[in-house]
Amino acid sequence: MHLFPRRPRRLRPERITVPLLEAKNILVTGGAGFIGSHLVDRLISERPARLVVIDNFFLGKERNLKDARERFPELRIYRDDVTRPERLAAIIRENGVDLVFHLAVIPLPASLERPKWSFSQNVQMSLVLCELMRRGHFRTLVHFSSSEVYGTAVENVINEDHPLEPLTPYAASKAACDHLVLSYARTFGMEMTIIRPFNTYGPRQNENRYAGIIPLTIQRILGNTPPLVYGDGQQTRDFLYVADTVDAAVRLVKAERARGQIVQIGSGVETRILDVIGIMRGYLGGGPEIRFAAARPGDVRRHRADISRLKSLVEFEPRYPLKEGLARTVDWYRRHLASGP
């Protein structure tokens, strides 16, 4: 028995020139997660023939797909694991999948607790998809990477040619996955795009275990607990509201010139962690003073995306400035933190 089941299609799929997603059968791995569920919402507006989500709900939540279910009752959701090649092949075959958006991931904080498992899971998921694609199970892969692959910036602005210097097992796994996808594309002529989002934030970002700084800070301030900053708070990030991230991703997959490329998605603006927390504290009326703790291992110092390649390929300007995006995010958590999973 083959580990990766075969499907009777050409080994080297023909190039797709149709710029629209309408009438396509689309699979989103990790589609019940933060960015994944927003991507599902955005894809519905493209009127796909079929839209499929696979998620093991390690971080994903049923509530994240509530709006999608209402807008697209035909949405198919599989509680399953991308590391299982035979099961994934069956789902792809059953739904006639043309295009896969790969967002399933074990997040950075988990890699600090379980590095070996996190690394192997992330690489295995990408390997399974690459092998199934090579064997003709689907035509196009849109692989979501991470700005963490760069480590701390060695230049003021990071472009796609910046050296990869991952500082955590998570970042190393994402860099390895990028090299893996590129190697399959170049060796076997496969159709792919690699997207590297910078710090995406917004509603539905995980607020429980392995939560990021924005949902954690909102919870702390609402609970009258001091916001916590690791290190001095002078470290910077390039924050982009999630609706802008997924809109850029959809625009890229519709752009023929983006195929075969690595493309960053960000705001192009560098913001200090202390400033982000200050905006949220101001919007929430102040609250307790910030508490500082020791810097975390592998925490990058500076990040700002050069988005000139993105803008050369598609029309893109962030619609949500940081203050507006944070206000929308805070309002969402105010409404949903007490509602449960």
C-alpha positions in Angstrom: 0.0 0.0 0.0 1.3 3.4 -0.9 1.6 5.9 1.9 0.4 8.6 -0.4 -2.5 7.3 -2.5 -2.4 7.9 -6.2 -5.1 9.7 -8.3 -5.3 9.3 -12.0 -4.2 12.8 -13.1 -1.2 14.2 -14.9 2.0 14.4 -12.9 2.6 17.9 -14.0 -0.7 19.8 -14.0 -1.3 22.4 -16.8 -1.0 26.0 -15.8 -4.2 27.6 -14.7 -4.9 30.9 -16.4 -8.5 31.6 -15.2 -8.1 34.6 -12.8 -11.3 33.9 -10.8 -12.1 31.5 -8.0 -15.8 31.3 -9.0 -16.9 27.7 -9.6 -13.6 26.3 -8.1 -13.5 23.6 -5.4 -11.4 25.0 -2.6 -10.0 23.5 0.5 -8.7 25.5 3.5 -6.6 23.6 6.0 -6.8 25.2 9.5 -10.0 26.8 8.3 -11.6 27.0 11.8 -8.6 29.0 13.1 -8.1 32.7 13.3 -6.8 33.7 9.8 -8.3 30.5 8.3 -11.8 31.3 9.2 -11.5 34.9 8.0 -10.2 33.5 4.7 -13.2 31.2 4.5 -15.5 34.2 4.9 -13.6 36.1 2.2 -13.6 33.2 -0.2 -17.4 32.9 0.0 -17.7 36.2 -1.8 -15.8 34.6 -4.7 -18.7 32.2 -5.2 -16.8 28.9 -5.2 -18.5 25.8 -6.4 -17.5 24.0 -3.2 -15.7 25.2 -0.1 -14.2 22.7 2.3 -12.5 23.1 5.7 -10.3 20.6 7.4 -9.2 21.4 11.0 -8.3 19.3 14.0 -9.5 22.0 16.3 -6.2 22.2 18.2 -6.7 26.0 18.2 -9.7 26.3 15.8 -13.2 26.9 17.1 -16.7 26.0 15.9 -17.8 29.6 16.6 -15.3 30.9 14.1 -17.3 29.3 11.2 -20.7 30.4 12.4 -21.0 33.3 9.9 -19.6 31.1 7.1 -22.2 28.4 7.8 -25.0 30.9 7.6 -23.7 32.6 4.4 -22.7 29.3 2.7 -24.8 26.4 4.0 -23.0 24.0 1.7 -19.7 24.5 3.6 -18.1 21.2 4.4 -16.2 20.9 7.6 -14.0 17.9 8.5 -12.6 17.4 12.0 -9.4 15.7 10.9 -5.6 16.0 10.7 -3.6 17.1 7.7 -0.7 14.8 8.7 -2.9 11.8 7.7 -2.2 11.3 3.9 -4.8 8.7 3.2 -7.6 10.5 5.0 -6.6 13.9 3.4 -6.5 12.2 -0.1 -10.0 10.9 0.5 -11.3 14.3 1.4 -9.7 15.9 -1.6 -11.0 13.2 -3.9 -14.5 13.3 -2.4 -14.8 17.1 -3.0 -12.9 17.3 -6.3 -10.5 19.9 -4.8 -8.7 22.2 -7.3 -7.0 24.6 -4.9 -5.7 24.3 -1.4 -5.0 27.1 1.0 -2.7 25.7 3.6 -3.0 27.5 7.0 -3.0 24.6 9.5 -0.1 25.1 11.9 1.2 24.4 15.4 1.9 27.9 16.7 5.0 29.5 18.0 4.3 29.3 21.8 3.7 25.5 21.5 7.2 25.1 19.9 8.7 26.5 23.1 7.0 23.8 25.2 7.1 20.9 22.7 9.8 21.8 20.1 10.3 18.3 18.5 6.6 17.7 18.1 5.8 21.2 16.8 8.6 21.1 14.2 7.7 17.6 12.9 4.0 18.3 12.8 4.4 21.5 10.7 6.8 19.9 8.3 4.7 16.8 8.0 1.6 18.7 7.1 3.4 20.5 4.2 5.1 17.3 3.1 1.7 15.5 2.9 0.2 18.3 0.8 3.2 18.5 -1.5 3.2 14.7 -2.1 -0.6 14.7 -2.8 -0.2 17.6 -5.2 2.8 15.9 -7.0 0.6 12.8 -7.5 -2.1 14.8 -9.1 -4.7 15.0 -6.3 -5.1 18.8 -6.7 -3.7 21.5 -8.9 -2.7 24.6 -6.9 -1.2 25.2 -3.5 -1.2 28.5 -1.6 1.1 28.0 1.3 0.9 30.3 4.3 4.4 30.9 5.8 5.3 33.5 8.5 7.5 36.5 8.9 9.1 34.6 11.8 11.3 32.8 9.3 13.4 36.0 9.1 14.3 36.3 12.7 15.4 39.8 13.8 15.7 42.2 10.9 19.2 42.8 9.7 18.0 45.7 7.5 15.5 48.4 8.3 12.9 46.9 6.0 12.5 43.2 5.3 11.9 42.1 1.7 11.4 38.6 0.4 15.2 38.2 -0.2 16.1 38.9 3.5 18.1 36.1 5.0 16.2 33.4 6.8 17.5 33.3 10.4 14.7 31.6 12.4 15.1 32.0 16.2 12.5 29.4 17.4 11.6 25.9 16.5 8.4 27.2 15.1 10.2 29.7 12.9 12.6 26.9 11.8 9.7 24.7 10.9 8.1 27.4 8.8 11.4 28.1 7.0 11.8 24.4 6.3 8.2 24.2 4.9 9.0 27.1 2.6 12.1 25.3 1.2 10.1 22.1 0.9 7.3 23.7 -1.1 9.7 25.6 -3.3 11.7 22.4 -4.0 8.6 20.5 -5.0 7.5 23.3 -7.3 10.9 23.6 -9.0 11.5 19.8 -9.3 8.0 18.8 -10.4 6.7 21.9 -12.0 3.9 22.3 -9.5 1.6 25.4 -9.2 2.1 27.2 -5.9 2.4 30.6 -4.2 4.0 31.2 -0.8 2.5 33.9 1.3 4.4 35.4 4.3 2.0 37.4 6.5 3.5 39.6 9.1 1.7 40.2 12.4 -2.0 39.7 11.6 -4.4 40.6 14.3 -8.2 41.0 14.7 -11.4 39.2 15.9 -11.2 35.5 16.6 -7.5 35.4 17.3 -6.9 32.7 19.9 -7.4 34.1 23.4 -6.7 31.0 25.4 -3.6 28.9 25.5 -0.9 30.1 23.1 -2.6 33.5 22.7 -0.9 36.5 21.2 -0.2 39.8 22.8 -3.2 41.6 21.6 -5.9 39.2 22.9 -3.9 38.7 26.1 -3.7 42.4 26.7 -7.4 43.0 26.0 -8.3 40.2 28.5 -5.9 41.6 31.1 -7.2 45.1 30.9 -10.9 44.0 30.9 -10.1 41.9 33.9 -8.4 44.8 35.7 -5.0 43.0 35.5 -1.8 44.7 34.5 -0.8 44.2 30.8 2.3 42.1 30.6 5.3 43.0 28.4 8.2 40.6 27.9 11.4 42.5 27.6 11.5 46.3 27.3 8.5 46.7 24.9 10.7 48.5 22.4 10.6 45.5 20.0 8.6 46.3 16.9 6.2 44.4 14.7 4.3 45.1 11.4 0.7 44.7 12.3 -2.1 44.2 9.7 -5.8 43.7 10.4 -7.0 40.2 9.4 -9.5 41.4 6.8 -6.7 43.1 4.9 -4.5 40.0 5.2 -7.0 37.6 3.7 -8.1 40.1 1.0 -4.5 40.4 -0.1 -4.2 36.6 -0.1 -7.2 36.2 -2.3 -6.1 38.9 -4.7 -2.7 37.2 -5.0 -4.2 33.8 -5.9 -6.2 35.4 -8.6 -3.1 37.1 -10.1 -1.3 35.0 -12.6 2.0 36.8 -12.1 2.0 35.8 -8.4 2.2 32.1 -9.2 5.5 30.6 -8.3 6.5 33.6 -6.1 7.0 34.3 -2.4 5.0 37.4 -1.4 4.9 39.2 1.9 1.7 40.7 3.3 2.0 43.5 5.8 1.2 47.1 6.4 4.7 48.4 5.8 4.6 50.2 9.1 6.8 49.4 12.1 5.1 49.7 15.5 6.5 49.3 19.0 4.8 46.8 21.3 4.5 49.5 23.9 2.7 51.7 21.4 0.2 48.9 20.6 -0.6 48.4 24.2 -0.9 52.1 24.7 -3.5 52.3 22.0 -5.6 49.6 23.5 -5.3 51.0 27.1 -6.4 54.4 25.8 -9.4 52.9 24.0 -10.4 50.9 27.1 -10.0 53.9 29.4 -6.6 53.2 30.9 -6.6 50.3 33.4 -3.6 49.0 35.4 -0.1 50.0 34.6 2.1 47.8 32.4 4.1 45.1 34.1 7.4 44.0 32.6 8.9 40.5 32.6 12.1 38.9 31.3 12.4 38.7 27.5 11.2 35.5 26.0 13.6 33.2 24.1 13.7 33.7 20.4 11.7 37.0 20.5 12.6 39.0 17.4 13.7 42.6 17.9 12.5 44.4 14.8 10.1 43.7 12.0 8.8 45.8 9.1 7.6 44.4 5.8 8.6 45.7 2.4 5.3 45.2 0.5 6.5 46.5 -2.8 6.3 43.1 -4.4 2.7 42.7 -3.2 1.8 46.1 -4.6 3.5 45.3 -7.9 1.3 42.2 -8.3 -2.1 43.3 -7.1 -3.9 46.5 -6.1 -3.4 46.7 -2.3 -3.7 49.3 0.4 -4.6 48.4 4.0 -8.2 49.5 4.6 -7.9 49.5 8.4 -5.3 51.7 10.1 -3.9 50.3 13.3 -6.1 52.4 15.7 -9.3 51.4 13.8 -8.3 47.8 13.6 -7.5 47.6 17.3 -10.8 49.3 18.2 -12.7 46.7 16.1 -10.7 43.9 17.8 -11.3 45.2 21.3 -15.1 45.6 20.6 -15.2 42.0 19.3 -13.5 40.6 22.4 -15.8 42.6 24.7 -18.8 40.9 23.1 -17.3 37.4 22.8 -15.0 36.7 25.7 -17.9 35.6 27.9 -19.6 33.5 25.3 -17.3 30.5 25.4 -16.1 28.3 22.5 
